[in-house]
Amino acid sequence: MAGIGLTAAIEELRQELYRAQALGVDQQFTFGIEEAELELQLELRESGKGDGKLSFGVATVGAGAELSTVRTHRLTLKLSVRDRARSGSSPEISDTETGSWDED
């Protein structure tokens, strides 16, 4: 299994954030990153098994091996939302009317 090192993972995250920042330049709502949490988990498992069987005077021997690698990556971003139309303050999303979206 091909892997990615910590340095490459951080650099890829940095490049993704640059792209997101560039795409949001002319948008009304902006997002600031208050906190980023990156969890990397690596699990290596190795097991082997062998068995033998004797039948009718002929020996049958079986053997097997298993090697597996599991990598898990999880990224959590805590974002703050700002509304450029309101001088960068937090957006206010509200509805003063009651009723259903389905009503005309």
N, C-alpha and C positions, 0 to 999 in steps of 0.2 A: 504494500500500500504506500503510495507516494505521500509524503508529508509536507507540511509547511512549518517553518520555524517561527518562533515568537517574533523575531525582527520583521520577517516578511508579513506576518499577520497584522502587526501594528501598522506597517507601511501601507498595506492594502486598506485598512480601516481609515487611515489618514487620507488616502486618495479618494475614497468614497465620500468622506466628509467634504473634501474640496469640491467634488462634483455636485454634491447636494447644495453647497453654499452658492456655487455659480448658477445653478438652476433657479435659486430663490431670489436672485438679485432684484427683479422687478415685481415680485409678488407682494400682495398686501400683508399677508400673515407671514411672519418670520419665526424661526425656532432657534432658540439658543440652547446649547448643551450645558446643563447644570452639573451633570455627573455622568460618568461612563464606567461601567463595570464589565470587565471581560473575564470570562471563566473558560479556562482550557483544561480539559480532562483527557488523560492518556491512560489507557488500560491495555496491558499486554497479557495475553493468556497463552500458555503453552501446555499441552497435554499429550500424552502418548498412551497407546494401549496395545496390548498384544494378547492374543489368545491362541490356544492350540486345541486341536481336536484329533483324536485318533479314531479312525473307523476302518474296519475290515483289514487291519494290518497296514494300512497306508496312513502315514502321518500327514495331516493337513495343518499347516501353521498359518495363522493370519496375523497381520500386524498393521497398525495404522498410526498415524501421527496427525496432530492438529496444531496449527499455529495461527492465531488471530490477533489482530490489532484493532482497537477501537479508539477513535479520536472524537471528542465532542467539543464543540465550540459554542458558547452562548454569549451574546452581547446584549446588555441592557443599557439603554440610554434614557436618562431623565431629562425631558425637554421643557423649556419654558416657551410660551407662545406670546408673541407681541404683534400688535396691530399697527401697521405704519399709518393707516388712515386716522388713527387716534393718537398720534405723536409717540408711538411705541409703547403705549400702555397695554395692559391685558385686554383681550377682546371680550366684549360682552355679547353673549349669545342668549337671546330671550325671545319670547313670543307673548304678546299681551292679549292675543285672541285665544278663545277656547274653541275646542272642536276637533274634528278629525282631519287628517291629511286628505282623506277621500271625499270630503264635502266640497262642493263648488262654492 
